[in-house]
Amino acid sequence: MFKTGNRVGVYGAKLFFLPNGSDVNRIAFALPRGYGNAVERNRSKRLSREVFRYFKKALNTGYDMVFLVYPGNDTFSIRCTQFRKLCQKAGIIST
């Protein structure tokens, strides 16, 4: 996915995506090496999963995605802004 997928980026996050030929989206959440301790990593992944659930209905289907988040501002509003901008750049959001 990291080598063959398309990628878009904004400050603090990247999105790798590939069409998967099905009618569902699949997503994975990745964090760079050295991203805090286990508590911070798990909180960041939980936050990212909630952002994906929030945007799930607005996304076009049929993509495999990897959402890569860098350490920094871990708030729901910032993460929503990052994810929306990434999806708009990738052309996979319908609104």
Protein Blocks (a to p, Z undefined) as FASTA:
>chain_A
ZZmmccdddehiacddddehiabdcddddddehiacfklmmmmmmmmmmmmmmmmmmpce
hiacdddddedjddfklmmmmmmmmmmmnopafZZ
